[in-house]
Amino acid sequence: MSKVVEISPTTRHEGHSKLVLKVDDAGIVERGDWLSITPVRGVEKLAIGKTMEQVPKIASRVCGICPIAHTLAGIEAMEASIKCWYPDDARRLRVILQCANRAHSIALHNILILPDFYIPGTDTKINPFTPQEPVRSVAKRIQRIREISQTIGQIAGGEAIHPSNPRVGGMYRNVSDHAKLKMYDLAKEGLTLAHEQMDFMIAVIRNMQKRDWTEVGGKQIPIPKTLGYHDQGYMATDPVYGTTSHSENPTWSYERFKETRPWDWYMGEAEVNLADPSYPIGGTSPVGTKVNPQMEACTGIPLYDGQPVEVGPRARLVTFKNFDEKGTFGQHIARQLEYTDSFYAMLSAIDDLNPHGKVLADHIPQGDGSMGWAANEAPRGTDVHLAKVKDGRVQWYSMLVPTTWNFATCSRALTGAPWQIAEMVVRAYDPCVSCATHMIVIDEEKRIVAQKLIQ
Amino acid sequence: MLYPEIVVVGCGNPLFADDGFGPAVIEELSKRPLPENVKVVDAGLGGPHFVFTLLDPESTRKLVIIDIADFGADPGTLRVFRPEDLPAGSYRDAHSWDLSEPLERLKDSINITIVGCQPKRVTSPEMEIGLTDEVTNAIPRTVHLVLNLIGVEYGTAI
């Protein structure tokens, strides 16, 4: 008979989400639901009536991890609505920023997933913070890749975290000759490190793939060869950057998109009747806990051609590079392959960049209220922003963020996995769940907010 | 070097009313001429993983964090904290794990001060832009306080 187990919250990814899993007697997931439990409401409403310059800045604040992707998607949705072309050198700066963001994000994700993996040839899991070799050098390399990427992002984008340089119609300013040279030198160093880091990660991932079991909460849990497989299909718009409705050949289609409500996709009310206090970080939810994914899920379910799809590195590689590995390990491998791709694309854009070239359109139309959309290939998948701009003001705005696509797809990918490693499947999507407030609570007894949620 | 000797970080989300206090103070600070060894950063929501894991203990010696803090005082009240004053988990990282105490890790090598402002209104999960009057009025005082903390002579005419 099926039992229900709940892992809440899931850990080592951005934001707050949980897993509700129906499992068989052997603990294998028959049906899994992975859902966001952080409600965030109102960005669409907030945007109405604001200027087309303000809205992308507002949009970039919904997330602590992806401000760059949201800034670029937001600005390009405005440009698509008003039908504005921007100069090639502005495009190059945006590509540099995009690649810097991706490289830095992969490095961060490495730190998050490494504790699930073993040092090859041993039964010792990797602690990325240990002062011991060989892990210490790996951690240092990861930090250096992040530092390089953030510095390049800061030069091209104006600021390291919330980029101030991109604007509707291009960029506020070009970079100096000296800054171009600096980005080039940093990117060359980054490329070498990215090669080394990619090789290391692939060795670690392949080693895990060959193992029969992994230890979770003191037990040996078998690793199925088909971990994370699903038949939901993929969606990607570009290997590196993205597309818009104003592109010459748009590679995304609004007509193929639909959204359904969470109650059409998730399971209904149930009660937890399987619990494991030895599961890492405080155990699973106790027996008797009421769960109701249909009502608790905080996101809609986006459909492309009638079904949820996977977005992210594997979707990009499957679509554009004939990559054919499926499942959790396929996703991990694909992400590592994007390490070097990011630096190659960055170097090529830096090479092409003319620091004396124009970066702002001569004429910026103010919009007639037509709908425009932009899809940005964010590190964790396609980030689509849609807008209607009239007379310089936003009349309608909507965001379809990457993990919203992946929630539904990953839920199906959980089937067949031992429940104890369901979180491994989730982490392979590099989820960025949603944002929430950010507040220090000095006295938890007296005060309102339970804890600080970042991102 | 991305992070110089003194780093001032504003944390928070301007989409949740008073939670935008940190970034608002950074905006004010960046209008002022600051010494070359000072960097001000609007970290938004990304503080822990963008800033704290990247600070370089070899070059950075002082970190000032500006954020809202709920210590039960009147809205707009400022208080200065040390990392040890904060309860465990209060600077929780986005990933709910070992990175969660980045300040604890850093405090032996970097001098860390947290400037907290008591908020009046935090609207999460509903989005609302704009600080309340009480918290807006705390911005000039915070700027003054931060400039004092980082040793910039600013006079008393604020």
Interface residues (C-beta under 8 A of the other chain):
Chain A: P9 T11 R12 H13 E14 G15 H16 T38 P39 V40 R41 G42 V43 K45 L46 I58 S60 R61 V62 C63 G64 I65 P67 L108 I111 L112 F129 Q143 R146 E147 Q150 T151 Q154 E159 A160 I161 H162 I281 C435 A436 T437 H438 M439 I440 V441 I442 D443 E444 K446 R447 I448 V449 Q451 K452 L453 I454 Q455
Chain B: L2 C11 G12 N13 P14 L15 F16 D19 V41 D42 A43 G44 L45 G46 G47 P48 H49 F50 V51 T53 L54 D56 D67 I68 A69 D70 F71 G72 F81 D85 L86 P87 G89 S90 Y91 R92 D93 A94 H95 S96 W97 D98 L99 I114 G116 P119 V122 S124 P125 E126 M127 E128 I129
